[in-house]
Amino acid sequence: MTIADCNARPRLIIAGTGSGAGKTTVTLGLMRALAQRGLSVQGFKCGPDYIDPTYHTAVTGRPSRNLDAWMTSPTYVRDTFEKASAGHDISIIEGVMGLYDGKDPLSNTGSTAEIALVTQTPVILVVDVRSMARSAAAIVLGFQQLEPELNIAGVIVNRCGSAGHYTIVKKAIEQMCGIPVVGWLKRDEDMSIPERHLGLVPAIERGELEPLFQRAADVLMEGTDLDLLLELAASAPPLNAEDMSPSTAVHTDSDHAESISNYDSHSDSMTNVNNRQVSYALQPVIAVARDAAFNFYYPDNLELLEAAGVRLQYFSPLAGEGIPTDVDGIYLGGGFPEEFAADIAGNQGFLEGLRQAAQSNMPLFAECGGYMVLGETLTDRDGFTFEMAGIIPAQVQMQKKRAALGYREVSSVQDSFLLKKGEVLRGHEFHYSTMSYRDEETIPYAYETKGLRGLKQEGYAAGNIVAGYTHVHLGSYPAAARRWVEHCQAYRKERYIQE
């Protein structure tokens, strides 16, 4: 019998007292250590981040999932967690920033704490104990008292100076807080996870960080009681909807409360679209660019499109591939096109395919990196300029300082294949580039975005093109996925009529 046979689905959240506390190192070390024990580990990430899930996937061998109760809803988060964790021995959820840090400083909204409450998951708090002893207990005690409903089940202390230092800190925390300190990591600056520099994802894909992942596992196993961690994971209660605490009942407005209705894969010959059986010949196909340059996709977005009746066909512009034939839509996700600008510029088949798709009114959705490629030129950090697709009359300039970061609520400023005017999606924006239009007065913007700095117009929407910097989460408004697929199907039917 495996752990997964237990009535309660085993799970832990690895949270930090703040960014840099060591939660990513602990998470990756724990995932690798449990996998080496022969356990099937499913990874999750609180919040909108793409990089940490890529780490998880490299370590566990299976796609990691984002859990974000602001971009989607508590119900959606629970559905996502239950479906993705099914059949695995244990789920490890990595937190974001500090345990209580999120969108709102006065509530748990958008925080790791919110995900812990929504999924009823025991929390392992990672505390950086450099230059402290009994004070570590005060920190843990404060975290316990801020949200009494939260189950902080244990502590891992990071950057201990010695075994003796660990013993002192452990005694203090356990005496004052009544929870176990399950392990420690010694101070080892060489083991720190690299900063999120550009090109990091390609390095992961090439296996260059494999020694670091193994080092994290070795250090974790040396000082941590894995059996106790497994016991704490197995203590998680069954996920019963009626047990959801009042403090998690947020974001339940109709635009954002709809959850995934169907993750099931479709047969090769038939699929169901709005309860109608459609032949394979008429099933719409969306081409999805996926390689080291285009790799930031929420798995939920892809699954929602498939659930709405589309077939996805992946291709790699970096491998010299153009837009696949016989497709009815294009999805260009984010990533690192600036790192491969020369290769992209040299793939004229790909760029010309984008131009032809735009001219033929094929639904084309691009976000962040994909949005950049639709511009006329892309200038990298070294000042080299490369010709791009030229669909959007604008130039893209990379800069050393971050241009934007944060949650966004995007409201469509015009009808499109994705949204009707005024409809809203939620997402996240994070980029180092700027888009400069040739004529700001005539640009058909896609969205009005709402963030911490107020409202602004953003993106580009013309014909059947929708593009912008915001990485939208279709789970925030699944009707958008269905509308996208319906437009792709209409495009396909029109092609069949013309042929």
ZIKA-V84640 format. One record per residue. N is the residue number from 1. RES is the residue in three letters. PHI is phi in degrees with one decimal (999 if undefined). PSI is psi in whole degrees, -180 to 180 (NA if undefined). OMEGA is omega in whole degrees, 0 to 359 (NA if undefined). Layout:
n-><N;N>
res-><RES;RES>
phi-><PHI;PHI>
psi-><PSI;PSI>
omega-><OMEGA;OMEGA>
//
This chain:
n-><1;2;3;4;5;6;7;8;9;10;11;12;13;14;15;16;17;18;19;20;21;22;23;24;25;26;27;28;29;30;31;32;33;34;35;36;37;38;39;40;41;42;43;44;45;46;47;48;49;50;51;52;53;54;55;56;57;58;59;60;61;62;63;64;65;66;67;68;69;70;71;72;73;74;75;76;77;78;79;80;81;82;83;84;85;86;87;88;89;90;91;92;93;94;95;96;97;98;99;100;101;102;103;104;105;106;107;108;109;110;111;112;113;114;115;116;117;118;119;120;121;122;123;124;125;126;127;128;129;130;131;132;133;134;135;136;137;138;139;140;141;142;143;144;145;146;147;148;149;150;151;152;153;154;155;156;157;158;159;160;161;162;163;164;165;166;167;168;169;170;171;172;173;174;175;176;177;178;179;180;181;182;183;184;185;186;187;188;189;190;191;192;193;194;195;196;197;198;199;200;201;202;203;204;205;206;207;208;209;210;211;212;213;214;215;216;217;218;219;220;221;222;223;224;225;226;227;228;229;230;231;232;233;234;235;236;237;238;239;240;241;242;243;244;245;246;247;248;249;250;251;252;253;254;255;256;257;258;259;260;261;262;263;264;265;266;267;268;269;270;271;272;273;274;275;276;277;278;279;280;281;282;283;284;285;286;287;288;289;290;291;292;293;294;295;296;297;298;299;300;301;302;303;304;305;306;307;308;309;310;311;312;313;314;315;316;317;318;319;320;321;322;323;324;325;326;327;328;329;330;331;332;333;334;335;336;337;338;339;340;341;342;343;344;345;346;347;348;349;350;351;352;353;354;355;356;357;358;359;360;361;362;363;364;365;366;367;368;369;370;371;372;373;374;375;376;377;378;379;380;381;382;383;384;385;386;387;388;389;390;391;392;393;394;395;396;397;398;399;400;401;402;403;404;405;406;407;408;409;410;411;412;413;414;415;416;417;418;419;420;421;422;423;424;425;426;427;428;429;430;431;432;433;434;435;436;437;438;439;440;441;442;443;444;445;446;447;448;449;450;451;452;453;454;455;456;457;458;459;460;461;462;463;464;465;466;467;468;469;470;471;472;473;474;475;476;477;478;479;480;481;482;483;484;485;486;487;488;489;490;491;492;493;494;495;496;497;498;499>
res-><MET;THR;ILE;ALA;ASP;CYS;ASN;ALA;ARG;PRO;ARG;LEU;ILE;ILE;ALA;GLY;THR;GLY;SER;GLY;ALA;GLY;LYS;THR;THR;VAL;THR;LEU;GLY;LEU;MET;ARG;ALA;LEU;ALA;GLN;ARG;GLY;LEU;SER;VAL;GLN;GLY;PHE;LYS;CYS;GLY;PRO;ASP;TYR;ILE;ASP;PRO;THR;TYR;HIS;THR;ALA;VAL;THR;GLY;ARG;PRO;SER;ARG;ASN;LEU;ASP;ALA;TRP;MET;THR;SER;PRO;THR;TYR;VAL;ARG;ASP;THR;PHE;GLU;LYS;ALA;SER;ALA;GLY;HIS;ASP;ILE;SER;ILE;ILE;GLU;GLY;VAL;MET;GLY;LEU;TYR;ASP;GLY;LYS;ASP;PRO;LEU;SER;ASN;THR;GLY;SER;THR;ALA;GLU;ILE;ALA;LEU;VAL;THR;GLN;THR;PRO;VAL;ILE;LEU;VAL;VAL;ASP;VAL;ARG;SER;MET;ALA;ARG;SER;ALA;ALA;ALA;ILE;VAL;LEU;GLY;PHE;GLN;GLN;LEU;GLU;PRO;GLU;LEU;ASN;ILE;ALA;GLY;VAL;ILE;VAL;ASN;ARG;CYS;GLY;SER;ALA;GLY;HIS;TYR;THR;ILE;VAL;LYS;LYS;ALA;ILE;GLU;GLN;MET;CYS;GLY;ILE;PRO;VAL;VAL;GLY;TRP;LEU;LYS;ARG;ASP;GLU;ASP;MET;SER;ILE;PRO;GLU;ARG;HIS;LEU;GLY;LEU;VAL;PRO;ALA;ILE;GLU;ARG;GLY;GLU;LEU;GLU;PRO;LEU;PHE;GLN;ARG;ALA;ALA;ASP;VAL;LEU;MET;GLU;GLY;THR;ASP;LEU;ASP;LEU;LEU;LEU;GLU;LEU;ALA;ALA;SER;ALA;PRO;PRO;LEU;ASN;ALA;GLU;ASP;MET;SER;PRO;SER;THR;ALA;VAL;HIS;THR;ASP;SER;ASP;HIS;ALA;GLU;SER;ILE;SER;ASN;TYR;ASP;SER;HIS;SER;ASP;SER;MET;THR;ASN;VAL;ASN;ASN;ARG;GLN;VAL;SER;TYR;ALA;LEU;GLN;PRO;VAL;ILE;ALA;VAL;ALA;ARG;ASP;ALA;ALA;PHE;ASN;PHE;TYR;TYR;PRO;ASP;ASN;LEU;GLU;LEU;LEU;GLU;ALA;ALA;GLY;VAL;ARG;LEU;GLN;TYR;PHE;SER;PRO;LEU;ALA;GLY;GLU;GLY;ILE;PRO;THR;ASP;VAL;ASP;GLY;ILE;TYR;LEU;GLY;GLY;GLY;PHE;PRO;GLU;GLU;PHE;ALA;ALA;ASP;ILE;ALA;GLY;ASN;GLN;GLY;PHE;LEU;GLU;GLY;LEU;ARG;GLN;ALA;ALA;GLN;SER;ASN;MET;PRO;LEU;PHE;ALA;GLU;CYS;GLY;GLY;TYR;MET;VAL;LEU;GLY;GLU;THR;LEU;THR;ASP;ARG;ASP;GLY;PHE;THR;PHE;GLU;MET;ALA;GLY;ILE;ILE;PRO;ALA;GLN;VAL;GLN;MET;GLN;LYS;LYS;ARG;ALA;ALA;LEU;GLY;TYR;ARG;GLU;VAL;SER;SER;VAL;GLN;ASP;SER;PHE;LEU;LEU;LYS;LYS;GLY;GLU;VAL;LEU;ARG;GLY;HIS;GLU;PHE;HIS;TYR;SER;THR;MET;SER;TYR;ARG;ASP;GLU;GLU;THR;ILE;PRO;TYR;ALA;TYR;GLU;THR;LYS;GLY;LEU;ARG;GLY;LEU;LYS;GLN;GLU;GLY;TYR;ALA;ALA;GLY;ASN;ILE;VAL;ALA;GLY;TYR;THR;HIS;VAL;HIS;LEU;GLY;SER;TYR;PRO;ALA;ALA;ALA;ARG;ARG;TRP;VAL;GLU;HIS;CYS;GLN;ALA;TYR;ARG;LYS;GLU;ARG;TYR;ILE;GLN;GLU>
phi-><999;-91.9;-57.7;-65.4;-75.6;-64.4;-59.9;-90.7;-72.5;-62.8;-163.8;-141.3;-108.1;-97.7;-115.5;-118.3;-72.6;-175.8;-61.9;88.9;-70.5;115.6;-66.3;-68.2;-61.0;-63.5;-59.7;-67.1;-62.7;-68.0;-58.9;-65.8;-61.6;-69.8;-62.5;-69.3;-81.9;93.2;-87.0;-87.8;-110.3;-107.5;-96.4;-140.3;-132.4;-70.7;91.3;-92.1;-62.7;-101.0;-70.3;-58.7;-59.4;-67.0;-57.6;-56.0;-61.7;-64.4;-82.3;-92.8;83.4;-140.5;-59.1;-86.2;-120.6;-87.5;-120.7;-141.2;-84.1;-93.9;-65.6;-115.2;-159.2;-56.8;-62.9;-62.4;-59.4;-64.7;-60.5;-60.9;-62.5;-63.6;-69.0;-73.7;-86.4;-58.7;85.3;-106.4;-71.6;-157.7;-113.4;-116.7;-108.7;-88.9;-75.3;-128.9;51.0;-83.1;-51.7;-103.0;-84.9;-159.1;-78.2;-125.4;-69.8;-104.7;-152.4;-86.5;-55.4;75.4;-105.1;-61.1;-57.8;-62.6;-63.9;-61.8;-70.2;-63.6;-96.2;52.8;-105.0;-61.5;-105.6;-104.4;-92.2;-94.4;-121.3;-80.7;-106.8;-55.0;59.8;-148.8;-131.3;-65.5;-58.4;-60.0;-65.7;-63.9;-63.5;-62.9;-61.4;-62.3;-64.7;-65.5;-81.0;-64.3;-136.2;-60.7;-74.4;-77.4;-97.9;-83.4;-89.7;-169.9;-132.9;-119.1;-99.5;-114.0;60.4;-73.2;-77.0;-166.7;-62.5;-64.5;-60.5;-59.9;-60.7;-62.4;-64.7;-59.9;-61.3;-64.1;-66.5;-66.3;-66.2;-88.9;-110.5;70.7;-129.8;-77.9;-91.7;-87.5;175.1;-150.3;-122.5;-75.2;-67.9;-153.2;-65.4;-71.6;-94.2;-65.7;-70.1;-59.1;-65.2;-80.0;-73.0;-65.9;91.6;-65.2;-60.6;-57.8;-63.4;-63.1;-63.4;-80.7;82.6;-70.4;-97.0;-56.7;-60.2;-67.8;-61.1;-68.4;-61.4;-61.5;-66.1;-62.4;-66.6;-63.7;-64.3;-65.2;-120.8;-122.9;-86.9;-64.7;-63.0;-66.7;-60.3;-65.7;-64.4;-65.0;-64.3;-72.3;-80.3;-62.2;-74.8;-60.1;-85.4;-103.2;-58.4;-70.8;-87.9;-61.5;-72.9;-55.9;-68.9;-97.1;-81.1;-126.8;56.3;-103.9;-66.4;-62.3;-66.4;-122.1;-94.3;-71.3;-105.1;-61.6;-95.8;-158.1;-98.9;-63.4;-74.2;-97.9;-71.1;-72.3;-109.2;-138.7;-144.4;-106.1;-122.1;51.2;65.1;-115.9;-79.2;-122.0;-67.6;-57.2;-62.2;-99.5;-68.9;-67.7;-125.3;-110.7;-82.7;-117.1;-72.9;-146.7;-166.5;-66.0;-87.7;-128.1;-141.1;-94.5;-132.9;-72.9;-53.9;-59.4;-60.2;-66.1;-70.7;-64.7;-64.7;-63.9;-64.0;-80.2;116.7;-95.0;-107.4;-99.3;-125.1;-88.0;-148.8;-121.2;-61.0;-69.7;-86.8;86.8;-81.8;-96.3;-64.4;-58.6;-76.0;59.2;-114.6;-124.3;-170.6;-133.5;-125.4;-107.5;-82.5;-81.7;155.5;-130.2;-62.3;-66.1;-74.8;-128.2;-59.3;-64.3;-65.2;-65.8;-61.7;-79.3;-92.1;-65.7;-63.5;-66.6;-66.1;-67.8;-62.4;-63.9;-64.0;-65.1;-63.1;-64.1;-68.2;-87.8;68.8;-72.2;-57.5;-132.0;-115.9;-136.1;-134.1;52.8;-57.3;-64.3;-58.9;-61.5;-69.9;-75.7;-72.0;-79.2;-139.8;-130.5;-105.5;-82.9;-66.0;-88.3;90.0;-83.5;-111.5;-127.4;-74.6;-111.9;-72.7;73.7;-79.9;-101.0;-75.5;-157.9;-114.4;-107.8;-124.9;-77.5;-135.6;-79.1;-91.0;-63.2;-90.7;-161.1;-157.3;144.5;-65.1;-136.7;-113.0;-107.2;-111.0;-67.8;-92.2;-158.5;-67.0;-148.9;-67.8;-97.9;-139.1;-83.4;-54.8;92.7;-72.5;-124.4;-122.2;-112.3;-168.1;-146.1;-123.5;-158.0;-160.4;-111.9;-108.5;-125.5;-110.1;-111.0;-80.4;-68.6;-142.8;-59.5;-70.6;-109.3;-71.4;-82.3;-64.9;-85.5;-132.8;-107.6;-101.3;-119.3;-140.9;-61.6;-95.0;97.4;-97.7;-154.2;-91.6;-150.6;84.1;-151.9;-142.3;-152.7;60.7;-109.3;-110.3;-130.6;-148.3;-177.7;-76.8;-70.7;-82.3;-83.3;-109.0;-63.8;-65.9;-75.0;-160.6;-58.4;-58.8;-63.8;-63.8;-65.3;-65.8;-57.4;-64.8;-61.8;-68.0;-65.1;-67.3;-63.7;-62.4;-65.7;-62.9;-62.0;-64.7;-65.1;-65.4;-68.6;-78.4>
psi-><131;170;-34;-15;-12;153;-44;133;115;134;150;148;129;109;159;160;-18;172;138;2;-22;14;-33;-42;-46;-44;-50;-40;-42;-43;-47;-43;-43;-38;-37;-19;-3;10;147;115;127;126;150;158;127;136;-172;2;144;-28;-51;-42;-30;-40;-51;-45;-40;-35;-40;-21;9;149;133;154;147;139;114;107;0;-47;-33;-115;162;-41;-44;-43;-45;-42;-45;-46;-47;-42;-44;-30;-12;132;0;154;-35;147;133;121;120;133;-177;135;-141;162;-40;6;132;-144;-29;121;-11;5;179;4;127;13;168;-39;-40;-44;-39;-41;-42;-42;0;49;132;141;133;116;124;123;127;113;22;134;33;161;-97;-24;-27;-34;-37;-38;-50;-42;-41;-41;-37;-41;-22;-37;91;-26;-15;139;88;102;-20;173;141;127;136;153;45;145;-27;172;-36;-41;-44;-44;-43;-48;-42;-47;-43;-46;-46;-35;-45;-25;-18;22;155;144;108;-9;179;156;132;162;120;90;-22;-14;1;143;136;151;164;59;158;140;2;-44;-45;-37;-39;-45;-30;-4;13;-21;4;-45;-35;-42;-43;-38;-42;-41;-43;-45;-40;-46;-30;-34;8;143;91;-35;-40;-39;-41;-36;-42;-39;-40;-14;-6;137;163;148;89;128;-35;-13;-4;126;153;-31;-13;-4;71;165;45;17;158;-30;-26;1;-11;130;170;128;-19;114;-3;142;154;157;168;-22;-23;152;160;122;113;46;18;132;128;135;155;-36;-31;0;125;152;131;127;128;118;125;110;-162;-22;-30;96;4;94;132;125;-32;-41;-45;-40;-37;-38;-44;-41;-28;-8;9;157;135;135;116;148;161;106;-33;-23;9;6;144;-172;128;152;160;43;162;7;161;138;111;106;-178;-179;-134;57;-28;-27;-18;29;-38;-42;-42;-45;-31;-13;78;-27;-40;-49;-40;-35;-38;-42;-43;-38;-43;-41;-30;3;28;136;122;117;129;138;138;-105;-41;-39;-42;-38;-24;-12;-180;-45;158;121;122;-178;-23;1;4;136;136;142;133;-154;-28;20;-37;128;76;159;142;132;122;145;162;-28;144;136;-32;145;129;168;149;143;117;128;127;132;-2;162;141;178;-15;-46;148;159;128;-16;155;138;155;151;-157;145;131;110;162;5;162;147;119;113;149;-33;95;-29;-24;4;127;91;150;-44;158;117;145;122;-166;-28;15;-156;145;157;142;154;-165;132;117;136;-126;36;130;123;152;173;-26;129;103;150;111;-19;-16;-20;79;-20;-28;-40;-43;-40;-40;-48;-39;-39;-37;-38;-39;-40;-42;-43;-40;-39;-42;-38;-42;-31;NA>
omega-><179;177;184;179;180;180;179;182;184;183;176;168;174;184;178;173;178;176;180;180;179;184;179;177;179;180;182;177;180;178;181;181;180;177;179;173;179;180;175;187;175;182;175;177;173;176;190;189;176;188;181;175;177;173;183;182;179;184;186;182;178;185;175;184;175;174;184;184;171;180;180;180;177;179;179;179;181;178;179;181;183;181;184;183;182;176;180;184;183;176;177;182;176;180;178;181;174;186;185;182;180;183;187;181;182;179;179;185;177;184;172;179;179;179;178;179;181;183;179;186;174;183;168;184;178;184;174;187;175;174;175;177;182;178;178;179;179;179;181;180;177;178;177;188;182;179;185;181;182;179;172;192;183;183;167;181;186;177;173;180;182;176;178;177;179;181;179;182;180;180;182;182;183;179;188;189;176;177;184;166;192;179;181;174;180;180;184;184;180;184;184;179;181;175;187;180;179;183;182;181;175;178;177;182;179;179;185;180;181;178;179;178;180;177;178;179;181;181;179;181;182;186;187;177;182;179;178;176;179;176;179;178;181;179;180;183;173;181;178;184;182;179;182;184;180;184;179;185;181;177;183;177;190;182;189;185;182;183;178;182;185;174;189;175;182;178;182;187;184;173;181;177;181;177;176;178;183;183;181;182;181;179;181;181;174;176;182;177;182;175;183;179;182;185;181;177;169;178;179;180;181;181;177;176;178;180;178;172;181;171;181;177;184;177;184;175;181;177;179;183;175;177;180;178;176;175;188;178;180;177;177;180;179;181;184;181;180;178;184;186;180;180;180;179;181;179;183;177;178;183;179;176;176;181;180;178;179;181;181;178;174;176;183;181;181;179;177;181;177;176;180;183;179;179;181;181;175;178;184;184;180;177;179;183;183;178;177;189;178;180;177;182;184;176;180;180;174;177;184;178;180;182;183;177;173;176;177;169;185;177;183;180;176;177;176;178;182;185;167;181;179;178;192;168;174;182;186;181;179;181;180;182;173;179;182;180;179;180;183;186;186;183;175;184;179;190;158;185;179;178;182;182;176;185;173;175;189;174;186;177;179;184;177;176;171;183;178;180;184;170;183;175;183;176;177;178;186;177;179;178;180;180;178;181;179;178;177;179;178;177;181;180;178;179;181;180;181;179;NA>
//
